[in-house]
Amino acid sequence: MIEIKNLKKVWDDGTVTLKDINITIGDGDVYALVGRSGAGKSTLLRCINGLTSYQEGSIKVDGREVKDMSPKELRELRRHAGMIFQQFSLLERATVYDNVALPMKCWKYPKEEQHAKVMELLELVGLADKKDAKPRNLSGGQKQRVAIARALTMETKYLLCDEATSALDPKTTNSILDLLLEINRKTGITIIIVTHQMEVVRKACQRACILEHGVITAEGPVEDIFFDRPDSLLRLLGDERQTLPSDGHNLRISHLVQTPEDGKLLNQMAFDLGYVFPILDGQILDYRGQNVGMFTINVDDEHMPAVSQYLNARDLEWHEIEIHDEASEIIDGREGE
């Protein structure tokens, strides 16, 4: 488990790059650190594995304070915290096999153990048939698979991914994310993903925090962040805050879509209640392999009690949105009941 409390990081020139950071990453979680370039997410990642120091607050990895670790303890922390990067960082003159084996060679593992581990990992990432190839003969996705295998050689407990899919096309990105999720399921390792791509967050991560100018502006389950639509999320997505009707009640509804019938929820509600309401927006998106529909509707005062009762009876997540100075904010919902 990684526990971060009241963290502050200041560079030598006095620039505050992280301020009052509070997050907990559980064992086996897939967690995203999200933000634009310069938000502080990569710095936070490097604070976690002790590559960057911090001035105030606490980072505990498995109950041990990172800033109080001895050099030997820091080496052990980094040994069990594999890292993958946007640019792969492979040795171009070495084979795939030797690239994966490199950390074990540096730690002087027996050759028999090296061989068994390397072949096991190459099978896992689907590159056993490429063990003698050089990086120049691999695609971008294959290079990242080699980097992932290398990061897993040292009894890895934490896999730290710093913009690992940013240089890849969408199809290859999806294949790498599928691989990371497979590794998470098979091994139970904790994965921390630094990214600015919200598609990556939706597809792969259970929880996330959004960083802006070194401050957390949103944190929690990924579905909740997309459901609540904080301003920081809209800025990342490039969306504008929706202009909603000033009359009636604007409701945001979320529900799991597992069958074609689930996709007819709003039509069914209108039929059952004998009331046709405006649908202001809606979409069905993939969250870690599950389709979730999120919709905004407008309900008049007369029908609000019936609609509320209908949604609650089906245990659907929803909240009412109120307009304040051309912005929307949550004032009520299932989570608070």
N, C-alpha and C positions, 0 to 999 in steps of 0.2 A: 504493500500500500504506500502511496505517496501522499503526504499531508503538507500543504503549503498554507502558512498563516502569516498575514500582515507583511508580506514580502515587499522589500524595497530595494531597487538596484539603481545606483548612481554611478555614472562614468566619471573619469578623472577630471573632466572639464566642468563637472557640476550638472550635466544633463541627467535628469531623472527619466530612466527608460522603463521602469516598472514601479508601480505604487499600489500599496494596500491589496496585494494579490492573495486571495483566499480560495483554494480549491482542494478537493480530495479526490484522488484517483484510486479506485479500488482494484484489488488483484483481479486480473482477467478482463478488466475494462478495455474498451476501444474508445479513446478520449481524443477530442480535437481541440487544438489551440488555433483559433481562427482570427484573421485580421488582415488588413492591408499591409503592404510593405512598410516597415518601420514602426509597426504597432507594438513590437516587443515580444512577439511570440517565439522567435528563434532564440532570443536572449533568455527567455524563461526556460526553454528546453535545455540550454546549456548550463543554466543554474541548477537544474535538476540532476544532471550527471557530473556536476562539479567542475566543468570546464570554464565557467564564469563565476566569479565571486559575487556576493550580495552583502549589503551593508546592514540591513535591518530585517527583522522577521525570522521565519523558520521554514526550512524544507527538511522534512523527515522522510527518508526512504527506508521502509521496513523498520521504522522506529528509531533510526539513527539520524542525527542531525548532520547534514552534508558539510556545513562550514566548520564543524568540529572534528571532521575525519582527518586522520593522519595521512601522509602520502601513500602509505601501503593500503590503507582502507579505501582511499579514493581510487587506486588502481583496481582493487577488487570490485568496487561499484561500477566502474567503467567496463570492466571485463564482462560483467553480467548485464550490461546495458548496451545492446547493439545499436548502431546508427546507420541509417541509409539516407542518401542525399539526392538532390535533383540531378547532379551530374555524374552519378554512379561511382566515381573515384576508383576505377579499376586500374590495375597495372596492365598497360597495353601490350607489353612484351611477354606477359605470362599467360598461360592457358587458363581456361575457366576453372579447371581443377586446382591449379596452383593459387589462383586468386581466392578461392573459397578456403583453401588450406592455410593461407597466410597467417591469420591470427593464431592458429594452433601451432604453427611453426615457431612463431615469436615466443609463445609460452612453452615451447619445447615439449609438446605432447609426443608420446611414442608414435612412430610412423604407422603402426598397425591401427592405433586409435584414430589417427588423422584420416587414414584411408576410409575406415568404416564410417566415420562421421561425415566426411565430404560426400561419399556416395549416397548416404542416407538423405542428405540435404538436397543434393542434385536431383534425386528421385522426387523429393517433396515439391521442388519448384519446377519440375518438368523439363530438366536440362541434362539428364544423365547421358543422352546421346551427343551432347555438345562438350563433354568434359575436356577434350583435346583441342577445342577451337580457341582462337584468340578473340579478344573483345572487338577487334575491327571487323570481324566476320559475323557479328551479332547485331540484331535489331535493338532499338532502344528498350523495348519491353524485356527482351532477353537479358540485356545488360543489367537492368534493374532486378531481375530475378537472381542473377549471379550475386549482386550486392546484398539482396535479402538473405540468400544462403550463407554468404560470408558473415553477415551480422548475427546469424543464429548458431555459430560454431561453438561459442564459449559458454555453454549452459545458460543461455540467455533467459533472463526473467523479464526484462523490459526491452521493447523494440521502439526506438525513437526515430520517427520518420520526418525529416525536414524538407518539406515541399517535394516529396519523393515522386509525385506524379505530374508535376508542373510542366515537365518537358515532353510529356507523352501525349499522343492523340487520344480522343475520347474512348475508342475501342480498347486500346492498350491500357489506358487508365483503369477501365472496368475490370480487365483481366488481372491487373496487379492488385486491385482492391479485393477481388474474389480470392486471390491467393492469400492476402493478409488475413482475411476473415477465416479461411480454411486453417491457416496456421494458428490463429487464435482459438478456434474450436478444438483442434487436435492437441495443442500444447498447453493452453490456458495462460500463455504469456500476456502481459499487459502491453498494449500498443498505444503510443501517443503520436498523433498525427498533426504536424504543423502544416497549415494550408490556408490559402485564400479562396479555394474553390468550394462553394457551398454544395455542389453536386457530390463531391467527395465526402463531405460531412454527412449528408443524407444517406448515402449508400452504405457507408462503413461504420459510422460512429454511434455509440449509445448516448454519450454525453458530450457536451462541448462548452467552451467559454469563448466569447467574442471579446477581443482586446482592441481598444482604441487609445492611442497615445499613452500606452503603458498602463491603462486602467481597464478592469473588467466591466463591460457594459451589459453583459447578459451571460447567464450560466445555468446549466441544467440539462435535462433530457433533450435530445435533439428535436424530437417531435414537439415538445412544449415551446421551444424557442421559435420554431416555424409557425406554431399555432398562435403564439402571442404577438409575433411580428414586431419586436422592438425596433426603434429607429435605427440602431446600429446594424441590425440584420438588413433592413431596407437599403441602407447605404452600401452594404457589401453587394447586395443583389442589383443595385442600380435602379431600384424601384422608388416611386414616390408614395408618400402616405396617401391612402385612398380617401377621396372625398365622399363622405357618406351622407345620406338624407338626414335632415334635421328633425323630421317628423317620425314618430313611431319608435321602434326598438330595433337596433342593428345587432344581429346575433352572429357570432362566429361559431361554427359547428365542425367538429372533427369526428370521423368514424372510420373503422377498419373496413376495407372493401375486399372481401374474400370470394364473393360470388357475384354474378351479374345482378342478382336481386339486391345485393348490398348497394350497388350503384344507383338504385332507384329510390333511395331513402327519401329525398325531398319530394319526388312525385307521389310516393306512397303517403307521406305526411299530408300533403295537400289534399289527396283523395280522402283520407280518413277523417280529416278535420273539415272538409268541405270549404276550404279556404285557399285561394291562390295568392302567394306572396312573391314579391320580387326577389330574384336571385342576383345579388350584386357582383359576386365573383365566386370562382370555385375552380379547383383542380384536384386531380388524383396523382399523388407522387409516391415514389418508391422510397421507403425507409427500411434499410437493412433487409430487403427482400419482401417486405410487406407493403401492400398498397393502402395508403391512407388518404381518404378524401377530406378536404378542408374547404368549407363554403361559408360565405357571408350572405345573410338574408335580412330583409326588412319586414318587421311584423307590426301591425297597428295595435293600438291600445286594447281594442276589443278582443282580439284573438291572442294577445300575449299570454294570459294565464293558461289557455288550452295548449299553446305551443310549448310553453315551459313544462307543463305536466307531461306532454307527449315525449319530449326529449329526456326528461328525468326517468320516466317509466322504462325507457330503453337503455338507461345507464350510458347515455352519450355525453361526451365531453363538449361543453359549450360555455361561452361567456357573452355577456352583453357589452357592447362598445358604446361609449359616450363621446360626444364631440366637445373638445375644448380648444378653442383658438386654432381651428383648422387641423387639429391633431386628434387621433383616436387613442383611447386608453381603456383598459379593462376595468369594469366596475363591479362585475358579479360573474359567477360561474360555478361549474360543478366542483372545481378543485377547492373552493372555499366553503362548500356546504358541509 
